[in-house]
């Protein structure tokens, strides 16, 4: 996309749109990962004092 912008009219609108969409996907992916990590941390915090057997762990 950047190459086609450089060889065209130098209007960077399409490139900015492409770049911001890539950035949005990266942020959304990071949010999903962080959400899963925080859910696991909350789970283990909640059951930190509970005796769990090997299978439950």
Secondary structure, DSSP 8 states (H G I E B T S, - for coil): -HHHHHHTT---HHHHHHHHHHHHHHHHHHHHHHHHHHHHHHHHHHTTTS---TTT-
